[in-house]
Amino acid sequence: MRPSFLKLFGSILGFVLVGTPLVAYLWEILNQLMAGHFNGRRVAIAVVAAFVLAALLRFLARSVWRWEGTREAVPEAPASGRIP
């Protein structure tokens, strides 16, 4: 069964809404570390955020593979219009 357009759109929107703040936080922590400012609490939170982001990206990748697999499983009509 192919996922509907709204389900795909909602899933991608959810990934963007959750992933964007994680990337922004990790980016800020990296900038702070490169500037020489070390805060152990923030670094610990960043480690957890990095694991959450990695899990989110893995879930997104598996979802895309599943969506692609269902798309390829649906037979398409031949270009000539004839069914063999």
Backbone as JSON Lines, residues from 0, in Angstrom:
{"i":0,"aa":"M","n":[0.85,-1.18,0.0],"ca":[0.0,0.0,0.0],"c":[0.89,1.24,0.0]}
{"i":1,"aa":"R","n":[0.62,2.14,-0.9],"ca":[1.4,3.38,-1.0],"c":[0.92,4.38,0.03]}
{"i":2,"aa":"P","n":[1.86,5.06,0.69],"ca":[1.44,6.1,1.62],"c":[0.86,7.29,0.86]}
{"i":3,"aa":"S","n":[-0.11,7.94,1.47],"ca":[-0.73,9.07,0.81],"c":[0.21,10.27,0.82]}
{"i":4,"aa":"F","n":[-0.08,11.22,-0.04],"ca":[0.73,12.43,-0.13],"c":[0.72,13.18,1.2]}
{"i":5,"aa":"L","n":[-0.43,13.27,1.84],"ca":[-0.51,13.99,3.11],"c":[0.31,13.3,4.2]}
{"i":6,"aa":"K","n":[0.31,11.97,4.2],"ca":[1.11,11.24,5.19],"c":[2.6,11.48,4.95]}
{"i":7,"aa":"L","n":[3.02,11.44,3.69],"ca":[4.42,11.71,3.37],"c":[4.8,13.14,3.76]}
{"i":8,"aa":"F","n":[3.96,14.09,3.4],"ca":[4.22,15.49,3.71],"c":[4.28,15.71,5.21]}
{"i":9,"aa":"G","n":[3.35,15.11,5.95],"ca":[3.34,15.25,7.4],"c":[4.57,14.64,8.04]}
{"i":10,"aa":"S","n":[5.0,13.49,7.53],"ca":[6.18,12.84,8.09],"c":[7.43,13.69,7.85]}
{"i":11,"aa":"I","n":[7.59,14.18,6.64],"ca":[8.76,15.0,6.33],"c":[8.73,16.3,7.14]}
{"i":12,"aa":"L","n":[7.55,16.89,7.27],"ca":[7.42,18.11,8.06],"c":[7.79,17.85,9.52]}
{"i":13,"aa":"G","n":[7.36,16.71,10.04],"ca":[7.71,16.34,11.42],"c":[9.2,16.18,11.6]}
{"i":14,"aa":"F","n":[9.86,15.54,10.63],"ca":[11.31,15.38,10.69],"c":[12.0,16.73,10.68]}
{"i":15,"aa":"V","n":[11.53,17.64,9.86],"ca":[12.15,18.96,9.77],"c":[11.93,19.75,11.07]}
{"i":16,"aa":"L","n":[10.71,19.69,11.6],"ca":[10.41,20.45,12.82],"c":[11.18,19.93,14.03]}
{"i":17,"aa":"V","n":[11.43,18.64,14.09],"ca":[12.18,18.09,15.22],"c":[13.68,18.19,14.97]}
{"i":18,"aa":"G","n":[14.12,17.96,13.74],"ca":[15.55,17.93,13.43],"c":[16.21,19.29,13.39]}
{"i":19,"aa":"T","n":[15.5,20.32,12.98],"ca":[16.1,21.64,12.85],"c":[16.62,22.19,14.18]}
{"i":20,"aa":"P","n":[15.83,22.15,15.26],"ca":[16.38,22.64,16.54],"c":[17.55,21.8,17.04]}
{"i":21,"aa":"L","n":[17.54,20.5,16.77],"ca":[18.67,19.66,17.19],"c":[19.95,20.07,16.47]}
{"i":22,"aa":"V","n":[19.85,20.26,15.17],"ca":[21.03,20.67,14.4],"c":[21.5,22.05,14.85]}
{"i":23,"aa":"A","n":[20.56,22.96,15.08],"ca":[20.94,24.31,15.52],"c":[21.65,24.26,16.88]}
{"i":24,"aa":"Y","n":[21.16,23.44,17.8],"ca":[21.79,23.34,19.11],"c":[23.2,22.75,18.99]}
{"i":25,"aa":"L","n":[23.33,21.7,18.22],"ca":[24.65,21.09,18.05],"c":[25.61,22.06,17.37]}
{"i":26,"aa":"W","n":[25.11,22.82,16.42],"ca":[25.94,23.8,15.73],"c":[26.44,24.86,16.71]}
{"i":27,"aa":"E","n":[25.55,25.33,17.57],"ca":[25.92,26.35,18.55],"c":[26.96,25.81,19.54]}
{"i":28,"aa":"I","n":[26.78,24.58,20.0],"ca":[27.74,23.99,20.93],"c":[29.1,23.84,20.25]}
{"i":29,"aa":"L","n":[29.09,23.41,19.01],"ca":[30.36,23.29,18.27],"c":[31.04,24.64,18.13]}
{"i":30,"aa":"N","n":[30.28,25.68,17.84],"ca":[30.85,27.02,17.74],"c":[31.44,27.47,19.08]}
{"i":31,"aa":"Q","n":[30.73,27.18,20.17],"ca":[31.22,27.57,21.49],"c":[32.51,26.82,21.83]}
{"i":32,"aa":"L","n":[32.56,25.53,21.52],"ca":[33.77,24.76,21.8],"c":[34.94,25.26,20.97]}
{"i":33,"aa":"M","n":[34.7,25.61,19.72],"ca":[35.77,26.11,18.87],"c":[36.25,27.49,19.32]}
{"i":34,"aa":"A","n":[35.37,28.24,20.0],"ca":[35.75,29.55,20.52],"c":[36.48,29.43,21.86]}
{"i":35,"aa":"G","n":[36.57,28.21,22.39],"ca":[37.3,28.02,23.63],"c":[36.44,28.06,24.88]}
{"i":36,"aa":"H","n":[35.12,28.13,24.73],"ca":[34.21,28.15,25.88],"c":[33.71,26.73,26.13]}
{"i":37,"aa":"F","n":[34.09,26.17,27.28],"ca":[33.69,24.81,27.6],"c":[32.71,24.83,28.76]}
{"i":38,"aa":"N","n":[31.54,24.26,28.55],"ca":[30.53,24.12,29.59],"c":[30.12,22.65,29.6]}
{"i":39,"aa":"G","n":[30.52,21.93,30.64],"ca":[30.3,20.49,30.7],"c":[28.85,20.09,30.59]}
{"i":40,"aa":"R","n":[27.97,20.86,31.21],"ca":[26.54,20.54,31.15],"c":[26.0,20.63,29.72]}
{"i":41,"aa":"R","n":[26.38,21.69,29.03],"ca":[25.92,21.86,27.64],"c":[26.49,20.78,26.72]}
{"i":42,"aa":"V","n":[27.74,20.4,26.95],"ca":[28.36,19.36,26.14],"c":[27.66,18.02,26.38]}
{"i":43,"aa":"A","n":[27.3,17.75,27.64],"ca":[26.58,16.51,27.95],"c":[25.21,16.49,27.26]}
{"i":44,"aa":"I","n":[24.54,17.62,27.28],"ca":[23.24,17.71,26.58],"c":[23.45,17.55,25.08]}
{"i":45,"aa":"A","n":[24.55,18.09,24.56],"ca":[24.83,17.98,23.13],"c":[25.08,16.53,22.73]}
{"i":46,"aa":"V","n":[25.72,15.76,23.6],"ca":[25.95,14.35,23.3],"c":[24.62,13.61,23.19]}
{"i":47,"aa":"V","n":[23.72,13.88,24.12],"ca":[22.39,13.26,24.06],"c":[21.65,13.73,22.8]}
{"i":48,"aa":"A","n":[21.73,15.02,22.5],"ca":[21.07,15.55,21.3],"c":[21.64,14.93,20.03]}
{"i":49,"aa":"A","n":[22.94,14.66,20.02],"ca":[23.55,14.03,18.84],"c":[23.02,12.62,18.66]}
{"i":50,"aa":"F","n":[22.85,11.88,19.76],"ca":[22.27,10.54,19.65],"c":[20.82,10.58,19.18]}
{"i":51,"aa":"V","n":[20.07,11.54,19.68],"ca":[18.67,11.69,19.25],"c":[18.61,12.04,17.77]}
{"i":52,"aa":"L","n":[19.49,12.93,17.33],"ca":[19.53,13.31,15.92],"c":[19.92,12.12,15.04]}
{"i":53,"aa":"A","n":[20.89,11.33,15.49],"ca":[21.29,10.14,14.73],"c":[20.14,9.15,14.63]}
{"i":54,"aa":"A","n":[19.41,8.96,15.72],"ca":[18.25,8.06,15.69],"c":[17.17,8.6,14.76]}
{"i":55,"aa":"L","n":[16.95,9.9,14.8],"ca":[15.96,10.52,13.92],"c":[16.34,10.35,12.45]}
{"i":56,"aa":"L","n":[17.62,10.57,12.14],"ca":[18.08,10.41,10.76],"c":[17.98,8.95,10.3]}
{"i":57,"aa":"R","n":[18.27,8.03,11.2],"ca":[18.14,6.61,10.85],"c":[16.67,6.27,10.57]}
{"i":58,"aa":"F","n":[15.78,6.77,11.42],"ca":[14.35,6.53,11.21],"c":[13.89,7.15,9.89]}
{"i":59,"aa":"L","n":[14.38,8.35,9.58],"ca":[14.03,9.0,8.32],"c":[14.53,8.18,7.13]}
{"i":60,"aa":"A","n":[15.77,7.7,7.22],"ca":[16.33,6.91,6.12],"c":[15.53,5.63,5.92]}
{"i":61,"aa":"R","n":[15.17,4.96,7.0],"ca":[14.38,3.73,6.87],"c":[13.0,4.03,6.29]}
{"i":62,"aa":"S","n":[12.42,5.16,6.66],"ca":[11.11,5.53,6.12],"c":[11.2,5.79,4.62]}
{"i":63,"aa":"V","n":[12.24,6.49,4.2],"ca":[12.41,6.77,2.77],"c":[12.61,5.48,2.0]}
{"i":64,"aa":"W","n":[13.43,4.56,2.54],"ca":[13.62,3.26,1.87],"c":[12.29,2.52,1.76]}
{"i":65,"aa":"R","n":[11.47,2.59,2.81],"ca":[10.16,1.93,2.78],"c":[9.26,2.58,1.73]}
{"i":66,"aa":"W","n":[9.27,3.92,1.68],"ca":[8.44,4.62,0.69],"c":[8.89,4.27,-0.72]}
{"i":67,"aa":"E","n":[10.2,4.22,-0.94],"ca":[10.72,3.87,-2.26],"c":[10.37,2.43,-2.62]}
{"i":68,"aa":"G","n":[10.44,1.53,-1.65],"ca":[10.12,0.14,-1.9],"c":[8.66,-0.04,-2.28]}
{"i":69,"aa":"T","n":[7.77,0.69,-1.64],"ca":[6.35,0.57,-2.0],"c":[6.09,1.21,-3.35]}
{"i":70,"aa":"R","n":[6.87,2.22,-3.69],"ca":[6.68,2.85,-5.0],"c":[7.11,1.9,-6.11]}
{"i":71,"aa":"E","n":[8.22,1.19,-5.89],"ca":[8.71,0.26,-6.9],"c":[7.86,-1.0,-6.97]}
{"i":72,"aa":"A","n":[7.16,-1.34,-5.89],"ca":[6.34,-2.54,-5.87],"c":[5.07,-2.37,-6.69]}
{"i":73,"aa":"V","n":[4.64,-1.13,-6.89],"ca":[3.43,-0.87,-7.67],"c":[3.8,-0.91,-9.15]}
{"i":74,"aa":"P","n":[3.21,-1.85,-9.92],"ca":[3.56,-1.92,-11.34],"c":[3.03,-0.7,-12.1]}
{"i":75,"aa":"E","n":[3.85,-0.21,-12.99],"ca":[3.45,0.93,-13.81],"c":[3.04,0.44,-15.19]}
{"i":76,"aa":"A","n":[2.19,1.21,-15.84],"ca":[1.73,0.84,-17.18],"c":[2.88,1.0,-18.16]}
{"i":77,"aa":"P","n":[2.98,0.09,-19.14],"ca":[4.03,0.23,-20.15],"c":[3.84,1.49,-20.98]}
{"i":78,"aa":"A","n":[4.92,1.96,-21.57],"ca":[4.87,3.2,-22.35],"c":[3.99,3.06,-23.58]}
{"i":79,"aa":"S","n":[3.91,1.85,-24.14],"ca":[3.12,1.68,-25.35],"c":[1.62,1.65,-25.06]}
{"i":80,"aa":"G","n":[1.25,1.49,-23.79],"ca":[-0.16,1.44,-23.46],"c":[-0.71,0.01,-23.51]}
{"i":81,"aa":"R","n":[0.09,-0.94,-23.99],"ca":[-0.37,-2.33,-24.03],"c":[0.11,-3.05,-22.8]}
{"i":82,"aa":"I","n":[-0.68,-3.96,-22.34],"ca":[-0.28,-4.81,-21.21],"c":[0.2,-6.12,-21.79]}
{"i":83,"aa":"P","n":[1.42,-6.54,-21.48],"ca":[1.96,-7.78,-22.08],"c":[1.24,-9.0,-21.6]}
